[in-house]
């Protein structure tokens, strides 16, 4: 990236080397460079303009970057201008949001305009429930919905009324009221109908020891929300020490980010205290309702699976899940549980489809995972697989950003 030192507008040229269009993809530049060039202070503001002289939204990240969405045709470039000016407030309406939900056993849940996710916390682990992986929450509206879903599901007055109806011998009325507020029912904006249980769920990663998954449990301590919109949500999570072969206290740290417009979360993991190279796998649980609906492509860096939801008779549609590795993938494979493991240890799940790489000590491991739904943007499995395959191309061929 090059720049000159003169004061005035910056021109940012974004080049796409692929044969596919790239729309709404966020790019990053150093904010210190922008501040110096535009002579910004505490009172000056700036805008980013596209080639049609229209403002585009932006965000300052926790690690000193300026990010904004770009649109670049296949094998082409687009030019953006950064200059002093007054931003249009309407452009900066939040498209992402997430937080810890202590009212729901310490869930951390987050969303963007496309989809939503959650991971589980210490209060759930203290209850004895075994839920290791990521949960997928389906959306079919661009508006933020997670706060409303939790508020309705957990509303104390509503819960008290449901209990009163049950005690009064009115189970049908109690159930009808519960159904009217539950986030396990689609009230027009989507629902939670994905089964996680004691598995990797929708894309969690874990170290492998002798080909066995060392399942991560719930995060520990307090989640650190690093940024919360308008374009990117990022959270940092820590996990309890785990024994990995000769290392008795391996501590995992995860940083998870979700951008506006993307189905996929970027996740960077560090295993502190690990002294030897170890295989690491990101996995998607396979359920018995659709045992062979997975795709593996190690050469191109992705796996996918089509899940039929927790109740295939409830018209919940198809849930699409995928994992992408931007670096070399050692192998991609399906690993099935024994019948006894399925019954007693894995909540009836059939197995996992796994993407595997080698993790080197004292390094960061970055991968992407996410989901889609056939009721919001994806007609079928083929459409999802195309999205994931193209996403894999994009992360392996990032947009080139030049500033001058």
C-alpha positions in Angstrom: 0.0 0.0 0.0 1.5 3.4 -1.0 0.6 6.9 -0.1 2.0 10.4 -0.5 2.3 12.9 2.3 0.4 15.9 0.9 -2.8 17.1 2.6 -6.0 16.5 0.7 -8.4 13.7 -0.4 -7.2 10.1 -0.6 -8.0 7.9 -3.5 -8.5 4.3 -2.8 -8.4 1.9 -5.7 -9.8 -1.5 -5.1 -9.0 -4.2 -7.6 -10.7 -7.6 -8.1 -8.6 -10.3 -9.8 -11.3 -12.9 -9.9 -13.8 -13.7 -12.7 -16.7 -13.1 -10.2 -18.3 -9.8 -9.1 -17.7 -8.8 -5.5 -20.5 -6.8 -3.9 -20.6 -5.3 -0.4 -17.3 -6.8 0.6 -15.5 -4.8 3.4 -12.0 -3.6 2.8 -9.6 -2.2 5.4 -7.1 0.6 5.4 -5.0 2.1 8.2 -6.9 4.9 10.0 -3.8 6.7 11.1 -2.9 7.2 7.5 -6.3 8.7 6.8 -6.1 11.0 9.8 -2.7 12.3 8.8 -3.6 12.9 5.2 -6.9 14.7 5.9 -5.5 16.5 8.9 -8.3 15.2 11.1 -8.8 16.3 14.7 -11.5 15.8 17.3 -14.0 18.0 15.5 -13.4 17.4 11.8 -15.4 14.7 10.0 -14.9 12.8 6.8 -16.8 10.9 4.1 -16.1 8.1 1.7 -17.5 8.5 -1.8 -17.9 6.0 -4.5 -17.4 6.6 -8.3 -20.9 8.0 -8.5 -20.0 10.6 -5.8 -22.4 8.8 -3.4 -21.4 8.4 0.3 -20.8 4.9 1.6 -20.9 3.9 5.3 -17.7 3.1 7.3 -16.5 2.0 10.7 -13.4 2.5 12.8 -12.3 -0.9 14.1 -10.8 -1.7 17.5 -7.4 -2.4 16.0 -7.0 0.9 14.2 -8.5 0.2 10.8 -11.0 2.0 8.6 -13.4 -0.4 7.0 -16.1 0.2 4.3 -18.1 -1.8 1.8 -17.0 -1.9 -1.9 -18.5 -3.2 -5.1 -16.0 -4.3 -7.8 -16.9 -6.1 -11.0 -15.0 -9.2 -12.2 -11.4 -8.4 -13.3 -12.0 -4.7 -12.7 -11.2 -1.9 -10.3 -13.3 0.7 -8.4 -12.1 4.0 -7.0 -13.2 5.5 -3.7 -12.4 9.0 -2.4 -11.9 9.9 1.3 -12.2 13.5 2.1 -13.4 15.9 4.8 -17.2 16.2 4.9 -20.4 15.5 6.9 -21.5 11.9 6.9 -25.1 11.1 6.1 -26.4 9.7 9.4 -28.9 7.4 7.8 -26.1 5.4 6.2 -24.7 4.4 9.6 -27.7 2.5 10.9 -26.4 -0.6 12.7 -26.5 -3.7 10.5 -24.8 -5.9 13.2 -25.3 -6.4 16.9 -24.3 -8.8 19.6 -24.0 -9.1 23.4 -23.8 -11.5 26.3 -27.2 -12.6 27.6 -26.8 -13.4 31.3 -30.6 -13.8 31.4 -30.2 -16.9 29.2 -27.4 -18.8 31.0 -24.7 -16.5 29.6 -25.3 -17.0 25.9 -23.3 -14.7 23.6 -25.5 -14.1 20.5 -24.8 -11.9 17.5 -26.3 -11.2 14.1 -26.1 -9.2 10.9 -28.6 -8.4 8.2 -28.4 -12.0 6.9 -28.2 -14.4 9.8 -27.6 -14.9 13.5 -25.5 -17.1 15.8 -24.9 -17.9 19.4 -22.3 -19.7 21.6 -22.7 -20.9 25.1 -21.4 -19.6 28.4 -20.4 -20.6 31.9 -23.9 -20.5 33.4 -25.1 -23.1 31.0 -22.0 -25.3 31.7 -22.7 -25.0 35.5 -26.2 -26.4 34.8 -24.6 -29.5 33.4 -25.9 -29.1 29.9 -23.5 -30.3 27.3 -23.4 -27.9 24.3 -20.0 -27.4 22.7 -20.5 -25.9 19.2 -22.0 -22.9 17.5 -25.8 -22.5 17.2 -27.4 -21.2 14.0 -30.3 -18.8 14.3 -32.3 -18.4 11.1 -33.4 -15.0 9.8 -35.4 -13.9 6.8 -35.4 -10.1 7.3 -32.5 -7.6 7.3 -33.6 -6.0 10.5 -32.0 -6.9 13.8 -34.1 -9.4 15.6 -32.1 -11.2 18.3 -32.8 -8.7 21.1 -36.6 -9.0 20.5 -36.4 -12.8 20.4 -34.7 -13.0 23.8 -37.0 -10.4 25.3 -40.1 -12.2 24.3 -38.9 -15.7 25.1 -37.6 -14.7 28.6 -40.1 -12.0 29.6 -40.8 -12.6 33.3 -44.4 -11.6 33.2 -45.1 -13.9 30.2 -43.4 -16.8 31.9 -45.4 -16.2 35.1 -48.6 -16.2 33.1 -47.7 -19.5 31.4 -46.9 -21.1 34.8 -50.2 -19.8 36.2 -52.2 -21.3 33.3 -50.5 -24.7 33.8 -51.2 -24.6 37.5 -54.8 -23.7 36.7 -55.2 -26.8 34.6 -55.2 -25.0 31.3 -52.3 -26.6 29.4 -53.6 -25.7 25.9 -53.8 -22.0 26.8 -50.3 -22.2 28.4 -48.9 -23.8 25.3 -50.6 -21.3 22.9 -49.1 -18.4 24.9 -45.6 -20.0 24.9 -45.8 -20.7 21.1 -46.7 -17.0 20.6 -43.4 -15.8 22.1 -41.0 -18.6 21.6 -38.0 -18.1 19.3 -38.3 -21.8 18.3 -41.4 -20.7 16.3 -41.1 -18.6 13.1 -43.2 -15.4 13.8 -42.3 -14.0 10.4 -38.6 -13.2 10.8 -37.1 -16.6 11.3 -36.4 -18.9 14.3 -34.0 -21.2 16.1 -34.4 -24.7 14.9 -30.8 -26.0 14.7 -29.6 -28.8 17.0 -26.1 -28.4 18.5 -25.8 -30.5 21.7 -22.5 -32.1 22.6 -21.0 -31.6 19.1 -19.2 -28.9 17.1 -22.5 -27.6 15.9 -22.3 -25.1 13.0 -18.6 -24.8 12.6 -16.7 -24.7 15.9 -13.0 -25.7 15.8 -11.2 -28.1 18.1 -7.8 -29.7 18.4 -7.4 -33.4 17.5 -5.5 -35.9 19.5 -4.9 -39.3 17.9 -7.8 -38.4 15.5 -10.2 -37.8 18.5 -11.8 -34.4 18.9 -10.9 -32.5 22.1 -14.3 -30.8 22.4 -14.3 -27.2 23.6 -16.8 -26.5 26.3 -18.4 -23.1 27.1 -16.3 -20.0 27.2 -15.1 -18.8 30.6 -15.0 -15.4 32.3 -16.4 -12.4 30.6 -16.7 -12.0 26.8 -15.0 -9.0 25.4 -17.1 -7.2 22.8 -14.4 -5.5 20.8 -16.7 -3.7 18.3 -20.5 -3.6 17.8 -21.2 -2.0 14.4 -22.5 -0.5 12.4 -20.7 -2.8 9.9 -18.8 -5.3 11.9 -19.3 -7.2 15.2 -16.3 -8.7 17.0 -16.1 -10.6 20.2 -13.2 -12.2 22.1 -13.7 -15.3 24.1 -11.5 -17.4 26.3 -11.7 -21.1 27.2 -10.7 -23.1 30.2 -7.3 -24.8 30.3 -7.2 -28.2 28.6 -4.6 -31.0 28.6 -3.3 -31.8 25.1 -0.8 -34.7 25.2 2.2 -33.4 27.3 0.8 -29.9 27.6 -1.3 -29.7 30.8 -2.8 -26.2 30.4 -3.6 -25.3 26.8 -5.8 -22.1 26.8 -7.8 -21.3 23.7 -8.7 -17.7 22.7 -11.1 -17.0 19.9 -11.8 -13.7 18.1 -15.0 -13.9 16.1 -16.1 -11.3 13.6 -19.3 -11.0 11.5 -19.6 -8.3 8.7 -22.7 -6.8 7.2 -23.9 -8.7 4.2 -21.9 -11.8 4.9 -23.1 -15.3 5.8 -19.7 -16.2 7.2 -18.0 -15.4 10.5 -14.2 -14.9 10.5 -12.7 -16.7 13.5 -9.1 -16.5 14.7 -7.9 -18.9 17.3 -4.7 -19.1 19.4 -3.8 -22.1 21.6 -1.6 -20.7 24.3 0.5 -23.2 26.1 0.6 -25.7 23.2 4.2 -26.7 22.5 3.9 -29.2 19.7 2.3 -29.0 16.3 -1.2 -30.5 16.3 -4.0 -31.0 13.9 -7.0 -28.7 14.2 -10.4 -29.3 12.8 -13.5 -27.2 12.1 -16.6 -29.3 12.0 -20.3 -29.3 11.1 -22.5 -31.8 12.9 -24.2 -34.4 10.7 -27.7 -35.3 11.8 -29.5 -38.6 11.0 -32.3 -36.9 9.1 -29.8 -36.1 6.3 -26.7 -38.3 6.8 -25.0 -37.9 3.4 -25.8 -34.3 2.5 -22.3 -33.0 2.9 -19.7 -31.7 0.4 -15.9 -31.8 0.9 -13.4 -29.9 -1.3 -10.0 -29.8 0.4 -8.2 -28.5 -2.6 -10.5 -25.4 -2.8 -10.7 -25.1 1.0 -14.3 -25.7 2.0 -16.9 -28.1 3.4 -20.7 -27.8 3.4 -23.7 -29.6 4.9 -27.5 -29.3 4.5 -29.4 -29.8 7.7 -33.1 -30.5 7.8 -33.7 -28.7 11.2 -34.7 -30.1 14.5 -38.2 -31.0 13.3 -38.4 -31.9 9.6 -42.2 -32.1 9.8 -42.5 -28.5 11.0 -41.9 -26.8 7.6 -38.6 -25.2 8.9 -36.9 -25.7 5.5 -33.3 -26.5 4.9 -30.4 -25.0 6.9 -27.1 -24.7 5.0 -23.8 -24.7 6.9 -20.3 -24.2 5.6 -16.6 -23.9 6.7 -13.9 -22.2 4.6 -10.1 -22.3 5.2 -8.1 -19.5 3.6 -4.9 -21.4 4.0 -4.0 -24.9 3.1 -6.4 -27.6 4.2 -4.8 -30.9 5.1 -7.9 -32.9 4.5 -11.7 -32.8 4.4 -13.7 -35.8 5.5 -16.8 -37.1 7.2 -16.3 -38.9 10.5 -19.1 -41.0 11.9 -19.9 -41.9 15.5 -20.4 -45.4 16.6 -24.0 -46.3 17.4 -23.2 -46.2 21.1 -21.4 -42.8 20.9 -24.4 -41.4 19.0 -26.8 -42.6 21.7 -24.9 -41.9 24.8 -22.4 -39.1 24.1 -23.5 -37.0 21.0 -27.3 -36.4 21.5 -28.2 -38.7 18.6 -26.0 -36.9 16.0 -24.5 -39.2 13.3 -21.1 -37.6 13.0 -19.2 -34.6 11.7 -17.9 -33.4 8.4 -14.5 -32.0 9.2 -12.0 -29.6 7.6 -8.5 -30.3 9.0 -5.3 -28.3 9.0 -2.0 -28.4 11.0 -1.7 -25.9 13.8 1.8 -24.6 14.7 2.4 -23.4 18.3 2.5 -19.7 18.9 0.6 -18.9 15.7 -2.9 -17.7 14.8 -5.3 -20.1 13.0 -8.0 -18.2 11.0 -11.0 -19.8 9.2 -14.5 -18.9 8.3 -17.8 -20.6 9.2 -21.5 -19.7 8.6 -24.9 -20.5 7.4 -27.8 -19.8 5.1 -31.5 -20.8 4.7 -33.7 -21.8 1.8 -36.2 -19.2 3.1 -33.8 -16.3 2.8 -31.6 -15.9 -0.2 -30.7 -19.5 -1.2 -33.0 -21.6 -3.4 -31.4 -24.9 -2.6 -28.2 -26.7 -1.6 -26.6 -26.0 -5.0 -27.0 -22.3 -4.5 -25.4 -22.5 -1.0 -22.5 -24.6 -2.3 -21.9 -22.1 -5.0 -21.8 -19.3 -2.5 -19.4 -21.1 -0.3 -17.1 -22.1 -3.2 -17.0 -18.5 -4.4 -16.4 -17.2 -0.8 -13.4 -19.6 -0.6 -12.1 -18.1 -3.8 -12.5 -14.6 -2.4 -10.7 -15.2 0.9 -7.8 -16.8 -1.0 -7.7 -14.0 -3.5 -8.4 -10.8 -1.4 -9.2 -7.5 -3.0 -6.1 -5.4 -3.7 -6.3 -2.0 -2.0 -4.1 0.8 -3.1 -4.2 4.2 -1.4 -2.7 7.4 -2.9 
